Amino acid sequence: MQHVYSNRRLPVRIALAQILSTPDPDHNLALIEDGTRRAAEAGAAVVVFPEGTMCCFGVPLGPVAESLDGPWADRVRSIAAAAGITVVAGMFTPADDGRVHNTLIATGGGVEASYDKIHLFDAFGFAESRTVAPGSKPVSIAVGGVSVGLATCYDLRFPGLFQELADGGAGVVLVPASWGAGPGKREQWDLLVRARALDSTAFVAACDQADPTTAGREPGSAPTGIGASLAVGPLGAVLDQLGAEPGLLVVDLALDEVEQARRAVPVLANRRF
């Protein structure tokens, strides 16, 4: 399934590749290759994959984790280079204390960066911090001359990070996620993505794992995904959104709308705390 939201005025095209990761990193590389090819064919400058693209949650992450110069990340680099676009995808890298980092790799199209998830999901009975060490630094990349911030899943509950990214010049924030299912979680997902766009007066594009039940899998106790990847404008309007099943969402973003929103509602300039 592919949705396209288009407007000829819009200069930056992004793609959200809503996939369903497995415990097999090699299998998941094939999903990256397919999604990247499709995004490039659609003319996207950047394609975003979910948190945990390397390996789904619910299995030991230590044996899966690899450094950013390891073979899995190198394969992502080669896929991005072959397609000529930037790829952002979730993986796991070793941490110094024996845990892992929940890392986003951003590579291709002149970009080489990584972001370690700052806010860990110690909520709703799950304790990500038992096996994952937190990052400490906000990260932005440049895509087509546009400053693009990076965040991950539970980061959505912390507006300060999004405002910090916006203060640094980000007009777009990309949010890979593996959003756990449960009562009210879909409503919270939609609300938080839209709220973070309003907090930062930036585009927010959040790419979730697909709902495993759409492929006949049991969701299990670990956070998997609910689908519903979406892109939101700087005044909180939903531009387009996927359903629960795997799919590709291609969206054009008009960065002049960020400037207009920040003039009309200067929350970044007006805030006191």
Stockholm file with secondary structure:
# STOCKHOLM 1.0

chainA/1-273         MQHVYSNRRLPVRIALAQILSTPDPDHNLALIEDGTRRAAEAGAAVVVFPEGTMCCFGVPLGPVAESLDGPWADRVRSIAAAAGITVVAGMFTPADDGRVHNTLIATGGGVEASYDKIHLFDAFGFAESRTVAPGSKPVSIAVGGVSVGLATCYDLRFPGLFQELADGGAGVVLVPASWGAGPGKREQWDLLVRARALDSTAFVAACDQADPTTAGREPGSAPTGIGASLAVGPLGAVLDQLGAEPGLLVVDLALDEVEQARRAVPVLANRRF
#=GR chainA/1-273 SS CEEEECCTTCCEEEEEEECCCCSCHHHHHHHHHHHHHHHHHTTCSEEECCTTSSSCSSSCSTTTCCCTTSHHHHHHHHHHHHHTSEEEEEEEEECTTSSEEEEEEEEETTEEEEEECSSCCEETTEEGGGTEECCCCCEEEEETTEEEEECCGGGGGCHHHHHHHHHTTCSEEEEEECCCCCTTHHHHHHHHHHHHHHHHTSEEEEEECCCGGGGTCCCCSSCCCCCCCEEECTTSCEEEECCSSCEEEEEEECTHHHHHHHHHSCHHHHCCC
#=GC SS_cons         CEEEECCTTCCEEEEEEECCCCSCHHHHHHHHHHHHHHHHHTTCSEEECCTTSSSCSSSCSTTTCCCTTSHHHHHHHHHHHHHTSEEEEEEEEECTTSSEEEEEEEEETTEEEEEECSSCCEETTEEGGGTEECCCCCEEEEETTEEEEECCGGGGGCHHHHHHHHHTTCSEEEEEECCCCCTTHHHHHHHHHHHHHHHHTSEEEEEECCCGGGGTCCCCSSCCCCCCCEEECTTSCEEEECCSSCEEEEEEECTHHHHHHHHHSCHHHHCCC
//
